[in-house]
Amino acid sequence: MAIEELAIPSTSTRKDTQVLPSKGTSFLIPDNEKSFHKQYANIYYLRLHSLRDAVIENAQRKWKDLDGSPVHIPRVLEVSKAKLCYVVGTVYMEMPLKPSVMEDIARDHSIAPPPPPPKICSKEDHVMLEDESGRIRLVGARVTAAPLVTGVIIGALGVETPNGDFEVVDICYAEMPPPTYPKEDDSAAMEVEEEDSYVAFVSGLNVGAPSAADAQLQMLVEYLTGEGGGLDDTISASQISRLVIAGDSLSTVLVTEEVTDERKARRFGYDATTFSPHPTLSLSATLLDIGRSMPIHLLPGANDPSGAIMPQQPLPRRMFGMVSKLSTFKCETNPTFIDLAAGPRKRQLLVHSGQPLDDMFKYLPSPPARRLGIAEATLRWRHMAPTAPDTLWCHPFFHAEPFVLQNTPDLYIIGNQKKFATRLAGPSDGQCRIVLVPQFSSTGMVVLVNMRTLKVKTVTLKTHQMTGGVEEEPEMKTNGSEPTLSVEEPDMTMSEPDLSQMEE
């Protein structure tokens, strides 16, 4: 008779956060809608229909007192020459370097394709604005300087030129939607004694990589469970209520040229040289050790065994062995909304594994564009993945597009970035904390967010053999495998998204 292994209770009292029914959009795709027979053009119609009224309202508020009394033209092809007006539509970037499906089909497949360029922007790019009636080209210095990508809904103020272009003098967006949970009265909050509780965020564990740092992963387990470090570290770990893993938990399989050229008999297509269950087993063991102490939310990423199109559906629970039996282990979609109650406060988290931001970053020259500024711009656009489906693969939604932001989350987490960065965005009564989480496998960084104040701390775990961390982040050097703690608490609130903030 097999004896079931029991979880060992923690010796420290861990702070608790409760998962609330989500007020955000669900990214789960029902089985009856998993079809690719529908056209992608309907996504742009849904997006424009969802955001047009918000853009028009902001445009009227912004330009109502201008000289010339600009009027709204409902269709982009109905603009009149030499008359100040504004139109609302969807941005389309005409870019010669943009990947083309037709060119991919027509090319000679006997020749290996060139590697994709890190940037698809060039001086030959043109900005177009389209709606149901047609498309018009936008020109002018204001358009050239604006951080625009395909799929953004904007309002453009200007006049039509003699050659049929639209000379733009100003641009407006839908702007940030109202917060999911309105800001509480500070005096009422002071009546309730609150204790700080944190949510830990990591991404890019890359278990199974050739240079995987097993000691680094073990340090993560010991830190989160309160088994490593001194008394102060244990107290700090007891304040962590749950862990969110934002994608790329498993590394991609690297097939060497020797393995590719080797010819041998295989049974049922299985080749032990190119497949190994050990990364999955190692990840499952790590999750089990952590899952016995705290809840875990696991998102798929670009390198994980999940569908490539957005939104990525949850990873199968059964592939994670014993940890799948824990009710506190959640396999989430990518992106996902997580609503939490931390004491008397309610917080909404929007988390994704980085693919939308990585794709948008290709559209914009850097400098001046920076990832943190682009992330803030998505809040002002009210859309977290505007380049889908043009250059970011996504599901052909027919009834509603889930990437449109109906409310502003309290916390906006983007995983698998090159460097850590954070910023407060929005007005004081509806601020959102944006956090870029770097890959743990290369930096050893864990990001902790205080659910009461939304302030951010980072913990860097590394050994003597590792070179990780962030250059801009102040660090306290320690010996051996002791965790490094640093605090990042910028209170930078900006009315305009500054894409030049933070180095890449």
SVG drawing of the C-alpha trace seen along z (x, -y; Angstrom):
<svg xmlns="http://www.w3.org/2000/svg" viewBox="-20 -81 52 83">
<polyline fill="none" stroke="black" stroke-width="0.4" points="0.0,0.0 1.5,-3.3 1.8,-6.0 0.8,-9.4 3.4,-12.1 2.1,-14.9 3.1,-18.5 5.3,-19.8 3.7,-22.7 5.8,-25.9 7.2,-27.0 6.5,-30.7 3.2,-32.4 2.7,-33.3 0.6,-36.3 -2.5,-35.5 -4.1,-36.9 -7.4,-35.6 -8.2,-35.1 -11.4,-37.0 -13.7,-36.3 -12.0,-38.2 -13.6,-41.3 -11.2,-41.2 -11.8,-39.6 -11.3,-35.9 -8.7,-34.7 -9.9,-31.1 -11.1,-30.0 -14.2,-27.7 -13.9,-24.5 -16.7,-25.6 -14.8,-28.7 -11.5,-27.0 -11.9,-27.5 -9.8,-29.2 -12.5,-29.5 -13.2,-33.1 -11.4,-36.1 -9.0,-38.2 -10.4,-41.4 -13.2,-41.2 -10.8,-41.8 -10.0,-45.3 -13.7,-46.1 -14.4,-44.9 -11.4,-47.0 -12.5,-50.2 -16.1,-49.7 -15.0,-49.2 -12.7,-52.2 -14.1,-54.8 -16.5,-56.5 -13.7,-56.9 -11.4,-58.4 -14.1,-60.8 -14.9,-61.9 -11.3,-62.7 -10.8,-64.4 -13.8,-66.7 -12.6,-67.5 -9.0,-68.2 -9.8,-70.2 -13.1,-72.0 -11.4,-75.4 -9.1,-75.4 -9.3,-78.2 -11.0,-77.0 -13.6,-74.9 -12.5,-71.5 -15.3,-69.1 -15.4,-65.3 -15.5,-63.6 -17.1,-60.2 -15.3,-58.5 -11.6,-59.0 -12.3,-59.3 -14.8,-62.2 -12.2,-64.7 -12.3,-68.0 -9.3,-70.0 -8.1,-73.1 -10.6,-72.6 -9.5,-71.7 -11.1,-68.5 -10.3,-65.2 -10.9,-61.6 -10.8,-58.4 -9.5,-55.1 -7.0,-52.3 -3.3,-52.9 -1.7,-50.7 2.1,-50.9 3.3,-50.3 6.8,-49.0 9.0,-47.4 10.9,-45.4 7.7,-43.9 7.5,-40.1 5.2,-39.2 3.3,-35.9 3.1,-36.1 6.8,-36.6 7.4,-33.7 5.2,-31.5 6.9,-32.7 10.5,-32.3 12.8,-29.4 12.4,-27.0 15.6,-25.2 17.5,-28.2 17.5,-28.9 15.6,-32.1 17.5,-35.0 17.2,-35.6 14.5,-38.1 15.8,-41.6 15.6,-43.0 13.8,-46.0 11.4,-46.4 11.2,-50.2 13.0,-52.2 12.9,-55.7 10.6,-54.3 7.8,-53.6 4.4,-55.3 1.6,-55.7 -1.9,-55.0 -5.3,-55.5 -8.2,-53.3 -11.8,-52.6 -14.7,-50.9 -14.6,-53.4 -11.0,-53.1 -7.5,-54.3 -5.7,-57.6 -2.0,-58.4 -0.9,-60.5 2.0,-62.9 3.6,-65.6 6.2,-66.0 3.6,-65.1 3.0,-61.7 6.8,-61.0 7.4,-61.7 4.4,-59.7 5.1,-56.2 2.6,-54.4 2.3,-50.7 -0.2,-48.8 -3.6,-48.4 -3.7,-51.4 -7.0,-53.4 -6.3,-57.1 -7.9,-60.5 -5.9,-62.6 -6.4,-66.4 -5.4,-68.1 -6.2,-69.1 -6.2,-67.2 -3.3,-68.3 -3.7,-68.9 -2.1,-65.5 -4.7,-63.6 -2.6,-63.0 -3.8,-64.1 -1.4,-66.6 -1.6,-65.9 -1.1,-68.6 -2.2,-66.6 -3.1,-63.1 -5.3,-61.8 -5.9,-58.3 -8.6,-56.6 -6.5,-57.2 -6.5,-55.0 -9.9,-53.5 -11.3,-53.8 -9.7,-51.6 -11.1,-48.2 -11.3,-48.9 -11.7,-52.6 -9.1,-54.1 -10.2,-53.7 -10.5,-56.6 -7.2,-56.9 -9.0,-57.8 -11.1,-54.7 -8.1,-52.5 -6.3,-53.8 -9.0,-52.5 -8.1,-49.0 -4.7,-47.8 -2.9,-46.4 0.2,-44.3 2.4,-44.3 2.0,-41.3 3.9,-40.7 3.4,-38.8 6.5,-37.4 7.1,-37.5 9.6,-35.6 9.9,-34.8 12.3,-32.9 13.3,-30.1 14.4,-28.2 14.7,-24.9 16.6,-22.5 18.9,-25.1 22.5,-23.9 23.8,-26.4 21.0,-26.0 22.0,-27.1 20.5,-24.4 22.0,-26.1 20.3,-29.3 16.9,-27.5 17.5,-25.8 18.2,-29.2 14.9,-30.5 13.1,-27.6 14.9,-28.1 14.2,-31.9 10.5,-31.6 10.0,-28.8 12.0,-30.6 14.6,-27.9 17.6,-30.0 19.4,-33.0 19.1,-34.4 16.2,-35.5 15.5,-38.6 15.2,-36.6 12.8,-34.2 10.6,-37.1 10.7,-38.6 9.8,-35.3 6.8,-34.9 5.4,-38.1 5.2,-36.6 1.7,-35.4 2.0,-33.8 4.2,-33.3 3.4,-34.2 5.7,-32.7 5.3,-34.8 6.3,-32.4 9.3,-30.6 9.6,-28.1 11.1,-25.5 14.0,-26.1 13.8,-25.4 15.4,-22.3 18.7,-23.0 19.3,-20.5 23.0,-20.4 24.3,-19.8 25.7,-16.5 22.3,-15.2 20.6,-16.6 23.0,-14.9 23.0,-11.6 20.8,-8.9 19.6,-6.0 16.4,-4.0 13.8,-5.5 10.8,-3.9 7.5,-5.8 9.6,-8.9 11.1,-9.1 14.7,-10.1 16.3,-10.2 19.0,-12.5 16.5,-15.3 13.9,-14.7 14.3,-14.4 11.7,-14.4 14.2,-15.7 13.5,-19.5 9.8,-18.9 10.6,-16.6 13.0,-19.2 10.4,-22.0 7.7,-19.9 9.9,-19.2 10.7,-22.9 7.0,-23.8 6.1,-21.1 8.7,-22.4 7.3,-25.9 3.7,-24.9 3.7,-23.3 4.4,-26.7 2.4,-29.1 0.0,-29.3 1.5,-29.4 0.2,-30.9 2.0,-29.5 1.7,-31.3 2.9,-29.8 5.5,-31.6 7.0,-31.7 9.4,-28.8 6.9,-26.6 5.0,-23.6 1.9,-25.6 0.2,-27.0 2.1,-29.8 -0.9,-32.1 -2.2,-34.6 -3.8,-34.2 -1.9,-31.1 -4.0,-28.6 -3.1,-27.1 -0.4,-24.4 -1.8,-20.9 -1.8,-20.3 -1.0,-16.6 2.5,-17.3 3.6,-18.7 3.1,-15.5 2.5,-15.8 2.1,-19.5 -1.0,-19.3 -2.8,-17.7 -2.5,-20.9 -5.5,-23.1 -3.2,-26.2 -1.4,-25.4 -3.1,-27.3 -2.2,-27.1 -3.2,-30.4 -3.6,-31.7 -1.2,-34.2 -2.2,-37.0 -4.3,-36.7 -6.1,-38.8 -5.7,-37.9 -7.9,-39.6 -6.6,-39.5 -7.9,-40.6 -5.0,-41.6 -6.6,-42.5 -9.3,-45.2 -7.8,-46.1 -8.6,-44.6 -6.1,-44.6 -6.3,-43.5 -3.2,-42.1 -2.7,-42.0 0.2,-39.6 1.6,-38.5 4.8,-36.8 6.2,-39.5 5.4,-38.6 3.2,-41.7 5.8,-44.1 8.6,-42.3 6.7,-42.6 5.8,-46.3 9.4,-47.1 10.3,-46.0 8.2,-48.8 9.9,-51.7 13.5,-53.0 15.4,-52.9 16.5,-55.3 14.1,-57.1 11.7,-54.2 12.1,-52.2 10.1,-49.2 8.8,-50.8 7.4,-53.8 5.8,-51.4 4.2,-49.5 2.7,-52.7 1.5,-53.6 -0.6,-50.4 -2.6,-51.6 -3.3,-54.9 -4.2,-53.0 -6.5,-50.7 -5.0,-47.8 -2.3,-45.4 -1.5,-43.8 -2.3,-46.1 0.0,-44.5 -2.1,-41.3 -2.9,-39.8 -0.6,-41.7 2.8,-40.6 1.7,-38.9 -0.1,-35.7 -3.5,-35.6 -6.8,-33.7 -9.4,-35.0 -11.9,-36.4 -15.3,-37.0 -17.6,-38.3 -15.3,-40.3 -11.6,-41.0 -10.2,-40.3 -7.1,-42.4 -9.0,-45.6 -8.7,-47.0 -12.1,-47.7 -10.5,-48.9 -7.1,-49.9 -5.4,-47.2 -3.6,-48.1 -0.5,-46.1 0.7,-45.5 3.4,-42.8 5.4,-42.0 7.7,-39.0 10.9,-37.9 12.3,-41.4 16.0,-42.2 16.1,-44.4 14.1,-45.3 12.1,-48.6 9.1,-50.0 6.9,-53.1 3.6,-54.5 1.3,-55.5 -1.9,-57.4 -3.7,-59.9 -3.6,-59.8 -7.1,-58.3 -6.3,-55.4 -2.6,-54.7 -1.2,-51.5 2.2,-50.1 4.0,-48.8 6.8,-46.3 9.1,-44.7 10.4,-41.4 13.7,-40.1 14.5,-36.5 15.5,-34.7 17.9,-32.4 20.2,-35.3 19.7,-37.7 18.6,-35.6 16.0,-38.4 12.8,-38.0 10.4,-41.0 8.3,-41.6 5.3,-43.9 3.7,-45.2 -0.1,-44.7 -0.8,-47.6 1.4,-50.3 2.3,-48.9 5.9,-49.6 8.5,-47.2 11.4,-45.4 13.9,-43.1 15.8,-40.2 18.8,-39.0 19.9,-35.4 23.2,-34.4 26.4,-32.4 30.0,-33.3 29.9,-31.8 26.9,-33.8 26.9,-37.3 23.3,-38.6 21.4,-41.5 20.7,-44.9 23.2,-47.7 20.9,-50.5 19.9,-48.7 21.8,-49.5 23.1,-46.2 24.5,-45.2 27.2,-42.7 27.2,-39.6 29.3,-36.5 28.6,-33.1 25.0,-32.3 23.4,-34.9 20.4,-36.7 20.9,-40.3 18.1,-42.7 17.5,-46.1 14.5,-48.4 13.1,-50.1 10.5,-52.7 10.3,-55.4 7.2,-57.6 7.4,-58.8 3.9,-59.8 3.8,-61.1 0.9,-62.7 2.5,-61.8 4.2,-58.4 8.0,-59.1 9.4,-56.4 13.0,-57.5 12.9,-56.5 15.0,-53.5 17.9,-52.1 17.4,-48.8"/>
</svg>
